[in-house]
Amino acid sequence: MTKASMLRRLKLESATFDTIRQAVARAETKTTGEIALAVTAESARYSVYELMVALCVGVFAFAVMLPFSGGIQQMLDKILWGAADWYLPAFFGISCFGITALLFFVANVPAIDRLIIPASVRRYTVYNRALRHFVESGVYATKNRSGILIFVSYMEREVRILADTGISAKIAPELWNLIAQDLAEGLGTADATGAFVRAVERCGELLAEHFPAPERPEDNPNELPDGLVVLDDEDIE
């Protein structure tokens, strides 16, 4: 899945990013915590699984056609007015290659990908991609270790919320998981923007409860950029 396709399906436009950015800014005025958001079309290239399935279907097609070799040879003789001996293996080779190539292309459809890629692989891959962005974006390096990352991987339909050590010591992971689950469900509706905003607000409420903002705004610097970051396709390994 490409970034452009993901943005189109989620209906993420300029106004959407402004709305999410404003929601983050409002939430962070009430807490010393920092909220970062990122979304990616998919967390990895799954070509090995797509190719494996396509090859299996190609082999299956070969096995199905094999008992009909005589009939296929007769068909070739009629069509080509006497087929050479190598026409039959060429027919099998071209047919199986075409079926494999077609299935490899079809397997790139997100709905098909989610069927052929094991759920455990998708979860592991998304977690690793979220952890990588957690480090690369500097969420781990806030002054009070009070940063969280809301990470969405669209193709896998997975949402991860990673919290730094200062937060994880005070807020149970189950609470973040509930917010992540609600966000994942919301992204499946027509109001992806509202789902992001609600997730930010709920995270902000939890952070404000345990990491309230100081009385003076100047004592609460903004350490991370606000808003939703869309990761490029080139970032996928």
Phi, psi and chi 1 to 4 in degrees:
 res  aa     phi    psi   chi1   chi2   chi3   chi4
   1 MET       -  139.2  167.1  174.1  -88.6      -
   2 THR   -95.3  162.7   64.2      -      -      -
   3 LYS   -62.8  -40.7 -179.7  173.9   75.5  171.5
   4 ALA   -61.3  -42.6      -      -      -      -
   5 SER   -63.4  -41.7  176.1      -      -      -
   6 MET   -63.3  -46.2  175.3 -164.1   67.1      -
   7 LEU   -60.9  -38.4  -66.7  175.2      -      -
   8 ARG   -66.8  -42.5 -175.5  172.5   60.3 -105.0
   9 ARG   -69.9  -35.9  -64.7 -173.2 -176.4 -162.7
  10 LEU   -85.0   -6.3  -72.4  175.3      -      -
  11 LYS    57.3   45.0  -60.8  179.0 -179.4  177.9
  12 LEU   -90.0  112.4  -65.1  178.7      -      -
  13 GLU  -123.8 -178.6  -57.2  171.5  -13.2      -
  14 SER   -57.8  -44.3  -63.3      -      -      -
  15 ALA   -63.0  -34.9      -      -      -      -
  16 THR   -62.3  -46.8  -61.6      -      -      -
  17 PHE   -64.5  -35.9  -70.8   99.8      -      -
  18 ASP   -64.3  -42.2  -70.4  -21.0      -      -
  19 THR   -62.9  -44.3  -60.7      -      -      -
  20 ILE   -67.2  -40.7  -63.4  172.5      -      -
  21 ARG   -61.4  -42.4 -173.4 -179.7  -58.8  109.1
  22 GLN   -64.8  -37.6  -67.7  166.3    8.8      -
  23 ALA   -63.9  -40.8      -      -      -      -
  24 VAL   -65.3  -44.0  173.8      -      -      -
  25 ALA   -60.8  -42.6      -      -      -      -
  26 ARG   -63.9  -43.8  -73.6 -164.7  -56.1  -89.1
  27 ALA   -63.9  -37.5      -      -      -      -
  28 GLU   -77.8  -12.9  -70.0 -177.1  -10.7      -
  29 THR   -70.9  -16.5   60.2      -      -      -
  30 LYS  -102.2    1.6  -56.6  174.0 -176.2  177.4
  31 THR  -151.1  156.4  175.7      -      -      -
  32 THR   -84.2   -5.8   56.7      -      -      -
  33 GLY   -71.1  160.5      -      -      -      -
  34 GLU  -121.2  135.8  -65.9  -73.1  -27.7      -
  35 ILE  -116.1  120.3  -57.9  173.3      -      -
  36 ALA  -115.7  145.1      -      -      -      -
  37 LEU  -128.7  142.7  -62.6   95.3      -      -
  38 ALA  -147.0  146.7      -      -      -      -
  39 VAL  -136.4  140.9   60.2      -      -      -
  40 THR  -133.6  150.4 -175.8      -      -      -
  41 ALA   -63.9  -42.2      -      -      -      -
  42 GLU  -157.6  154.8   56.3 -174.8   21.8      -
  43 SER   -87.9  -11.5  -70.5      -      -      -
  44 ALA  -162.1  165.9      -      -      -      -
  45 ARG   -85.2  127.3  -55.6  -65.4 -173.8 -167.2
  46 TYR  -108.5   32.2  -62.8  100.1      -      -
  47 SER   -59.3  -32.8  -61.0      -      -      -
  48 VAL   -63.1  -38.8   62.4      -      -      -
  49 TYR   -72.3  -40.8  -67.0   95.3      -      -
  50 GLU   -63.8  -41.8  -63.0  159.7   -4.8      -
  51 LEU   -68.4  -39.5 -178.6   58.9      -      -
  52 MET   -61.6  -44.6 -179.1  174.5   62.4      -
  53 VAL   -64.9  -43.4  168.9      -      -      -
  54 ALA   -61.8  -41.9      -      -      -      -
  55 LEU   -65.6  -39.8  -72.8  173.1      -      -
  56 CYS   -62.1  -41.0  -72.6      -      -      -
  57 VAL   -67.4  -39.0  173.8      -      -      -
  58 GLY   -62.1  -43.1      -      -      -      -
  59 VAL   -65.2  -40.4  170.4      -      -      -
  60 PHE   -62.0  -42.5  176.7   76.3      -      -
  61 ALA   -62.1  -39.7      -      -      -      -
  62 PHE   -62.3  -43.7  174.8   79.1      -      -
  63 ALA   -64.5  -34.9      -      -      -      -
  64 VAL   -70.7  -39.6  169.4      -      -      -
  65 MET   -75.9  -26.4  -70.4 -170.5  -64.1      -
  66 LEU   -54.9  -46.4 -163.0   57.8      -      -
  67 PRO   -63.6  -16.6  -21.6   34.3      -      -
  68 PHE  -100.7   22.4  -58.4   96.7      -      -
  69 SER   -57.8  -41.9  -62.0      -      -      -
  70 GLY   -62.1  -46.5      -      -      -      -
  71 GLY   -64.0  -37.8      -      -      -      -
  72 ILE   -67.0  -38.4  -64.9  173.4      -      -
  73 GLN   -63.8  -41.8 -178.6   66.6   59.4      -
  74 GLN   -63.2  -40.2  -68.0  177.0    4.3      -
  75 MET   -62.1  -42.2  178.7 -169.3   69.3      -
  76 LEU   -65.8  -38.1  -68.2  175.1      -      -
  77 ASP   -62.2  -39.6  -72.0  -21.7      -      -
  78 LYS   -70.6  -42.4  -68.9  179.3  179.8  179.1
  79 ILE   -71.3  -40.7  -64.9  174.7      -      -
  80 LEU  -104.7    7.7  -58.4  174.3      -      -
  81 TRP    58.2   52.7  -72.1   14.3      -      -
  82 GLY    95.8   88.7      -      -      -      -
  83 ALA   -79.8  143.0      -      -      -      -
  84 ALA   -69.6  164.4      -      -      -      -
  85 ASP   -60.4  -31.3  -67.5  -20.2      -      -
  86 TRP   -81.8   -6.8   60.2  -91.0      -      -
  87 TYR   -65.1  -38.8  -78.2   17.6      -      -
  88 LEU   -65.3  -51.7 -178.0   61.6      -      -
  89 PRO   -62.3  -32.8   17.1  -29.6      -      -
  90 ALA   -65.0  -39.4      -      -      -      -
  91 PHE   -61.9  -45.3  174.5   83.8      -      -
  92 PHE   -61.8  -44.8  -84.2   99.1      -      -
  93 GLY   -63.2  -47.4      -      -      -      -
  94 ILE   -65.6  -40.7  -66.4  171.5      -      -
  95 SER   -64.5  -47.7  -62.2      -      -      -
  96 CYS   -66.8  -38.5  -68.0      -      -      -
  97 PHE   -64.2  -43.2  175.8   80.7      -      -
  98 GLY   -62.3  -42.6      -      -      -      -
  99 ILE   -64.3  -42.7  -68.7  171.8      -      -
 100 THR   -62.8  -45.5  -60.1      -      -      -
 101 ALA   -62.9  -42.1      -      -      -      -
 102 LEU   -63.5  -44.3  177.1   62.4      -      -
 103 LEU   -67.3  -34.2  -96.9  -65.3      -      -
 104 PHE   -64.3  -38.6 -178.2   71.0      -      -
 105 PHE   -67.8  -45.6  174.3   78.1      -      -
 106 VAL   -63.8  -35.3  171.1      -      -      -
 107 ALA   -65.1  -15.0      -      -      -      -
 108 ASN   -79.9   -6.3  -79.9  -84.8      -      -
 109 VAL   -69.1  128.4  175.2      -      -      -
 110 PRO   -50.5  -43.5  -29.1   35.9      -      -
 111 ALA   -62.0  -37.4      -      -      -      -
 112 ILE   -71.7  -41.5  -56.7  -61.6      -      -
 113 ASP   -54.8  -43.4 -100.0  -19.4      -      -
 114 ARG   -67.4  -21.3  -71.8 -169.1  -70.0  -87.3
 115 LEU   -81.6  -37.1  -72.6  176.0      -      -
 116 ILE   -93.4  -20.6   65.7  177.4      -      -
 117 ILE   -91.4  123.4  -58.9  169.2      -      -
 118 PRO   -55.5  140.8  -24.0   33.7      -      -
 119 ALA   -58.9  -37.5      -      -      -      -
 120 SER   -64.2  -36.0   58.7      -      -      -
 121 VAL   -67.7  -43.8  171.8      -      -      -
 122 ARG   -61.5  -45.5  -62.9 -161.1  -53.1  -92.7
 123 ARG   -62.2  -45.2  -71.4 -166.9  -65.2  -93.1
 124 TYR   -62.8  -43.2  177.3   79.1      -      -
 125 THR   -65.4  -44.2  -58.5      -      -      -
 126 VAL   -64.3  -42.2  172.3      -      -      -
 127 TYR   -61.2  -44.2  175.0   75.9      -      -
 128 ASN   -64.1  -39.9  -81.7   -9.5      -      -
 129 ARG   -67.2  -38.8 -173.5   66.0 -173.4   88.4
 130 ALA   -65.6  -41.4      -      -      -      -
 131 LEU   -64.1  -39.0 -169.4   60.7      -      -
 132 ARG   -61.9  -45.4  174.3 -176.6  157.7 -166.4
 133 HIS   -69.5  -32.4 -173.8   70.4      -      -
 134 PHE   -55.9  -40.7 -175.1   85.4      -      -
 135 VAL   -79.0  -47.7  174.1      -      -      -
 136 GLU   -63.5  -33.1  -68.8  176.9  -17.6      -
 137 SER   -85.1   -7.6   61.0      -      -      -
 138 GLY    83.1   13.3      -      -      -      -
 139 VAL   -62.2  -30.0  179.0      -      -      -
 140 TYR   -75.1  -10.8   77.2   99.6      -      -
 141 ALA  -110.0   21.5      -      -      -      -
 142 THR   -71.4  158.9   58.5      -      -      -
 143 LYS   -57.7  -46.4  179.8  179.8  178.7 -179.1
 144 ASN   -98.2   13.4  -63.2  -42.2      -      -
 145 ARG    51.8   45.4  -54.0  -55.3  -62.6  -90.6
 146 SER  -120.5   34.7   58.5      -      -      -
 147 GLY   -99.2  147.6      -      -      -      -
 148 ILE  -128.7  152.5   67.6  165.6      -      -
 149 LEU  -121.7  124.2  169.9   64.8      -      -
 150 ILE   -98.3  111.4  -58.1  174.5      -      -
 151 PHE  -116.9  127.2 -175.2   87.1      -      -
 152 VAL  -119.3  127.2  175.4      -      -      -
 153 SER  -114.6  108.4 -166.5      -      -      -
 154 TYR   -68.0  -49.7 -176.6   76.7      -      -
 155 MET   -58.7  -41.8 -170.7  -78.1  -71.8      -
 156 GLU   -77.0  -10.4  -65.8   88.5  -13.7      -
 157 ARG    57.3   43.5  -64.8  -69.1 -162.9  -89.6
 158 GLU  -121.0  139.5  -66.1  -82.3  -12.7      -
 159 VAL  -126.5  132.0  177.4      -      -      -
 160 ARG  -124.9  137.9  -67.9  -75.6 -177.6  -87.2
 161 ILE  -118.6  113.1  -61.4 -178.5      -      -
 162 LEU  -103.8  131.0  -56.3 -175.2      -      -
 163 ALA  -116.3  141.2      -      -      -      -
 164 ASP   -70.2  171.0 -152.7  -15.2      -      -
 165 THR   -62.1  -35.4   53.6      -      -      -
 166 GLY   -63.4  -33.3      -      -      -      -
 167 ILE   -84.5  -44.2  -66.2  175.4      -      -
 168 SER   -62.5  -21.2   58.1      -      -      -
 169 ALA   -74.5  -17.7      -      -      -      -
 170 LYS  -115.8  -24.8  -63.7 -175.8  177.9 -177.9
 171 ILE  -118.6  126.2  -58.5  175.9      -      -
 172 ALA   -66.3  140.9      -      -      -      -
 173 PRO   -58.2  -29.3  -22.2   32.2      -      -
 174 GLU   -59.2  -33.5  -69.2   76.8   14.5      -
 175 LEU   -68.0  -41.0  -64.0  177.1      -      -
 176 TRP   -65.8  -38.2  -59.1  121.5      -      -
 177 ASN   -63.1  -36.3  -68.7  -20.5      -      -
 178 LEU   -64.4  -42.8  -72.4  174.4      -      -
 179 ILE   -65.2  -41.7  -62.3  174.5      -      -
 180 ALA   -62.4  -40.9      -      -      -      -
 181 GLN   -64.8  -43.4 -178.4  178.9  -13.4      -
 182 ASP   -63.8  -38.9  -71.1  -16.4      -      -
 183 LEU   -65.2  -43.7  175.1   55.7      -      -
 184 ALA   -59.0  -41.8      -      -      -      -
 185 GLU   -67.5  -39.0  -67.0  174.7   -3.7      -
 186 GLY   -66.9  -32.1      -      -      -      -
 187 LEU   -70.0  -16.2  -66.6  177.6      -      -
 188 GLY   -84.0   -2.9      -      -      -      -
 189 THR   -99.2 -175.5   68.1      -      -      -
 190 ALA   -82.7   -3.0      -      -      -      -
 191 ASP  -118.5   67.3 -174.1   20.4      -      -
 192 ALA   -64.6  -35.3      -      -      -      -
 193 THR   -60.6  -47.7  -56.2      -      -      -
 194 GLY   -61.2  -36.0      -      -      -      -
 195 ALA   -64.7  -42.6      -      -      -      -
 196 PHE   -63.1  -45.3  -84.3  115.2      -      -
 197 VAL   -63.0  -43.9  169.4      -      -      -
 198 ARG   -63.0  -39.3  -72.7 -169.8  -63.7  -86.8
 199 ALA   -63.7  -42.6      -      -      -      -
 200 VAL   -62.8  -44.0  167.9      -      -      -
 201 GLU   -63.3  -43.2  -69.3  173.4  -14.9      -
 202 ARG   -67.4  -38.5  -67.7 -179.5   63.0 -173.4
 203 CYS   -64.8  -40.7  -71.9      -      -      -
 204 GLY   -61.4  -39.1      -      -      -      -
 205 GLU   -64.3  -42.4  -68.8  169.8   -1.8      -
 206 LEU   -64.9  -42.5  -81.1  176.7      -      -
 207 LEU   -65.6  -41.2  -69.0  173.1      -      -
 208 ALA   -63.8  -31.4      -      -      -      -
 209 GLU   -67.4  -37.4 -179.3  179.6  -10.1      -
 210 HIS  -106.0  -21.0  -62.6  -82.3      -      -
 211 PHE  -132.8   67.4  -63.8   87.0      -      -
 212 PRO   -65.0  152.6   24.1  -33.8      -      -
 213 ALA   -73.3  148.0      -      -      -      -
 214 PRO   -69.7  165.4   25.6  -33.5      -      -
 215 GLU   -66.0  -36.6  -66.2 -177.1    0.9      -
 216 ARG   -95.5  123.6  -61.1 -168.8  -52.9  170.8
 217 PRO   -58.0  -31.8  -24.2   33.8      -      -
 218 GLU   -67.6  -16.3   56.5  -91.7   27.0      -
 219 ASP   -87.1    3.4  -66.2  -27.3      -      -
 220 ASN  -127.1   70.1 -173.2   22.8      -      -
 221 PRO   -66.9  152.5   27.3  -35.9      -      -
 222 ASN   -87.9  107.6 -169.9   14.2      -      -
 223 GLU   -89.7  -19.7  -60.2 -179.7   71.5      -
 224 LEU  -128.4  149.2  -63.0  173.9      -      -
 225 PRO   -61.3  139.4  -20.6   32.3      -      -
 226 ASP   -81.3  158.4  -63.1  -24.6      -      -
 227 GLY   103.2  179.2      -      -      -      -
 228 LEU   -96.5  126.5  177.5   63.4      -      -
 229 VAL   -98.8  128.8  175.0      -      -      -
 230 VAL  -101.4  117.7  180.0      -      -      -
 231 LEU   -77.8  140.3  -58.2 -177.0      -      -
 232 ASP   -72.9  155.2  -68.8  -30.6      -      -
 233 ASP   -60.4  -32.1  -62.2  -25.4      -      -
 234 GLU   -67.4  -17.6  -68.1   77.6    9.7      -
 235 ASP   -77.2  -10.8  -67.4  -27.7      -      -
 236 ILE   -79.9  134.4  -59.1  173.5      -      -
 237 GLU   -97.7      -  -64.7 -179.6  -16.9      -
